[in-house]
Amino acid sequence: MSIDIIVGIFLIIIAILMSYYLIISKLVRRDKISNDDEQYSGSAKQPEKLSEPSDDAIKELEKLIRDIS
């Protein structure tokens, strides 16, 4: 057997293993996502806190405005 044939077979085996791994990981991830969708309601636990900026957010905004000016 020539070295070219051995390297070719080796690369084909690696490509097959990588494809198998990607397909299996995508299937597992899809199952996890579909299970999580059933439990996720999409509503915030404390929606009133989302409308009030925190002190850190205000300081960061002031810093960004100073940097732009």
C-alpha positions in Angstrom: 0.0 0.0 0.0 1.2 3.4 -0.9 1.3 6.2 1.7 -1.2 8.2 -0.4 -3.8 5.4 0.0 -3.2 5.1 3.7 -3.5 8.8 4.3 -6.7 8.9 2.1 -8.3 6.1 4.1 -7.3 7.8 7.4 -8.9 11.1 6.3 -12.1 9.4 5.2 -12.4 7.7 8.6 -11.8 11.1 10.3 -14.5 12.8 8.1 -17.0 10.0 8.9 -16.4 10.3 12.6 -16.7 14.0 12.6 -19.9 13.9 10.6 -21.3 11.3 13.1 -20.4 13.5 16.0 -22.0 16.6 14.5 -25.2 14.7 13.7 -25.5 13.1 17.1 -24.7 16.4 19.0 -27.4 18.3 16.9 -30.0 15.6 17.7 -29.2 15.7 21.4 -29.3 19.5 21.4 -32.7 19.5 19.6 -34.1 17.2 22.2 -32.9 19.4 25.1 -34.3 22.5 23.4 -37.7 21.0 22.9 -37.9 19.8 26.5 -36.9 23.3 27.8 -39.6 25.0 25.6 -42.4 23.3 27.6 -41.2 24.7 30.9 -40.3 28.3 29.7 -43.2 30.7 30.1 -41.5 33.8 28.6 -42.8 36.2 31.2 -40.5 38.2 33.5 -40.7 37.4 37.2 -40.5 41.0 38.2 -41.4 43.1 35.2 -41.5 46.4 37.1 -37.8 46.2 37.7 -37.2 46.1 34.0 -38.6 49.6 33.5 -36.4 51.2 36.2 -32.6 51.6 35.3 -30.1 50.6 38.0 -27.5 52.9 39.4 -24.8 51.0 37.6 -26.6 51.3 34.2 -27.0 55.1 34.7 -23.3 55.5 35.6 -22.3 53.4 32.5 -24.5 55.5 30.3 -23.0 58.8 31.7 -19.5 57.4 31.0 -20.4 56.5 27.5 -21.9 60.0 26.8 -18.7 61.6 28.2 -16.6 59.4 26.0 -18.5 60.4 22.9 -18.4 64.1 23.7 
